[in-house]
Amino acid sequence: MYDTYESPLCSRYASEEIKRLFSQRTRIETWRRLWTELARVEHELGLPVTAEQVAALEAHVEDIDFELAARREKEVRHDVMAHVYAYGVAAPEAAGIIHLGATSCYVTDNADLILYRDALRHIKRELLGLAANLAAFAERYRDLPTLGYTHYQPAQPVTVGKRASLWLQDVLTDVQEVDFVLSCIRFLGCRGATGTEASLLDLFDGDGAKVEELNRRLAAAFGFDRCFDVCGQTYPRKLDSRILNVLSAIAQTCCRMATDIRLLQHDRQLEEPFETDQIGSSAMPYKRNPMRSERICSLGRYLMADAANAAAVASTQWLERTLDDSANRRISMPEGFLCADAILRLSRNITARLQVNEVMVEKSLMEYLPFLATENLLMEAVKRGGDRQVLHEVIRRCSMESVKEMRAGKPCDLISRLAAAGTFGMTEQELTALLVPRNYTGRCAEQVEELLETYRTQYEVLPERDEEISV
């Protein structure tokens, strides 16, 4: 395994579940199940396929001779026909009816639809696991005041839980989009070389009702309630675009969260998990780099770029079929799912043990709170008989002077300056007593609770899972 290239998504990042789903074995077993079900339905509808042939195919779904298929493909230069041959060798009594009335896309496209549907269900479970972590975190810290930022500059206070609720809301939006894409997936069925079902119509002696019934039964056998209304030889590639777009949206959500964590870890307010023996830097032993959050951002860039593949494919389909989509889709679609899975595994791992340094949170907030509270101080002074315009000018002048001192490395002395000005009618102690952080966070706690109530009523709360992540 060390002598040939292997995708890092397989060797380092993605879960065993998603790798198995897109493995060659799962794909070819799905092809064989499709061939078996086609033969079964054709037998049931009166075509010259026997029950014994169907049973033979069913008995040999899993014993795949990959080496035989590979040798055959070198000869015929066609992967589907190579596996038709290998399946026929495994079940010789059924060799003559395998693939009856079908095109290659009957197995390749229908298998892809099955795999993508199952992969999206897996992605949804991972999203809900991430949502559960964030919901617990947001609830725990719903009323812990922290410095807010706009333009990455100090702004009005928020709460740690309110900030996490922004991440959670994005995750729930992604869940909704995954549900929508799942609802759009249809079965291709057995539609023929140009989507006209002409071959089947010929097999059934012109009985269109039997053709429709065959596709209905095939779709139901694989858990689909309907086929696409119309198609060419393939299913509409617009679906691939929808799928990669929603995976890209997940990357956007997780990258945004990871970037916030990286910024806050720089200020020592939050910290992603750091193991006892973890090494942060080969040169600087003291480092505690936010490696996992950085990895999310790195993988996210790849996945967001990968979405462009599906747009290019969908926009360049020629008439009823062209094969210039095949090589691209073999890479971009599975890799997109593996990348989304990797991002979500990392996101779940981080959020399960995300640390809040409450001392630093308070320190950062209190350093700027005197400036952020000046409007409230002004209102209080007016209540005590002060002139609003005069007070505003005093605040402006004292603020500029205090900031100048802070730039020289001195602590914030704004409150003492305001008290010394004598226009507020309050002592320094009285002004300081007004600096209660929770008085400046508005409805943050209530907003968190409102989002959590929506979350609880719509989604099952999954247990947290702190999964080991390969470094």
Secondary structure, DSSP 8 states (H G I E B T S, - for coil): --SS---HIIIIIS-HHHHHHTSHHHHHHHHHHHHHHHHHHHHHTTSS--HHHHHHHHHTSS---HHHHHHHHHHHS-HHHHHHHHHHHHSGGGGGGTTTT--HHHHHHHHHHHHHHHHHHHHHHHHHHHHHHHHHHHHHTTT-EEEEEETTEEEEEEEHHHHHHHHHHHHHHHHHHHHHHHHH--B--S--TTSS-HHHHHHTTT-HHHHHHHHHHHHHHTT-S-B-SS-SSS--THHHHHHHHHHHHHHHHHHHHHHHHHHHHHTTSEE----TT--S-SS-TT----HHHHHHHHHHHHHHHHHHHHHHHHTT--TT--STTHHHHHHHHHHHHHHHHHHHHHHHHHHHS-EE-HHHHHHHHHHHHHHHTHHHHHHHHHHTT--HHHHHHHHHHHHHHHHHHHHTT----HHHHHHHH--SS--HHHHHHT--GGGGSTTHHHHHHHHHHHHHHHS------------
